[in-house]
Amino acid sequence: MTAIATRLSIRPLNANFGAEITGVDLSRELDAATAAGLREAWLDYQVLFFPGQHLDPSQQERFAAVIGELTAGSAVLNPIDAGSRVVAFDSRTFTNDSGYNLVNDVWHADVTFTPTPPAGAVFNVVTLPSAGGSTAFASAHVGYESLSAPVQQFLEGLVAVHGYAGPRPDGHWEGHDLAPEGVEHPVVAVHPETSRKGLFVNPQLTRSIKGLSAVESDAILKIVYDQTTRLDNVIQYHWREGDAALWDNRAVWHRRVADNHPDSARVVHRVQLRGTRPVGVHGAAPAGVAR
């Protein structure tokens, strides 16, 4: 297939992060300049939205491979087909017993309960309810930067324990069994490509801050969560069928917004990009598994 030269149009959605991209057909093979421009925009804006792409699973995988190396689509869900990296999130099949509730409306970054969480994800909207089904995003970089300098310095010395939030502790990630006791990551991580500092905790998958009492840990995490998810640091994106998105899992949190009837169908496909072990200001957490 011949690479198609394109001219990107970038419309920022928030003063600090997020943009909508037009002028590109992600179903086609991209020329080198376009691919480089999209990757640069991904790092700059943290989350990109592409209206009306209507990608099939192979096209979704091919676009993701332009941005980074593919990894497993999920630690606990099977792909849509053998040999595929695409995982389907279908609201009609999720129950509390499956490890996903019907709305999944808690802020999180993906798969932080593993030693090497994904670097990012490509989202493809297949089916939407007649109303609602949106997703919200918040910048963990902006959350950190909006804190006072003494609080930033304090957080930079802390380590948090992350664990799987569902009822099933069984699962695998990049050839390793999930550890029921969770894993440790620095509370503030340095982005491996931009060197920007961000909060590497999230309300869904962070269990506690290591070495603090439950009261202390809960209080500090609440401050961090409230600061990061304040309205001026949130983009709520109202999808249309066929939309695609690319986000940096090292830089943003996301959550599904429960703004549709729970019995209506919402089907999205996700592909994830391989990440590295998070590194803080003082290095990586001392052990991959929480003790």
Sequence and secondary structure as in RCSB ss.txt:
>XXXX:A:sequence
MTAIATRLSIRPLNANFGAEITGVDLSRELDAATAAGLREAWLDYQVLFFPGQHLDPSQQERFAAVIGELTAGSA
VLNPIDAGSRVVAFDSRTFTNDSGYNLVNDVWHADVTFTPTPPAGAVFNVVTLPSAGGSTAFASAHVGYESLSAP
VQQFLEGLVAVHGYAGPRPDGHWEGHDLAPEGVEHPVVAVHPETSRKGLFVNPQLTRSIKGLSAVESDAILKIVY
DQTTRLDNVIQYHWREGDAALWDNRAVWHRRVADNHPDSARVVHRVQLRGTRPVGVHGAAPAGVAR
>XXXX:A:secstr
   B    EEEESSSSS EEEES  TTS B HHHHHHHHHHHHHHSEEEETT    HHHHHHHHHHHS B  S S
SS  SSTT   EEEETTT  GGGT  SS  S B TTTTSSS  SEEEEEEEE  SS   EEEEEHHHHHHTS HH
HHHHHHT EEEE   SS    EETTEE  TT EEEESEEE TTT  EEE   TTTEEEETTS HHHHHHHHHHHH
HHHTSGGGEEEE   TT EEEEETTTEEEEE   S TTS  EEEEEEE     EETTEE S SS  
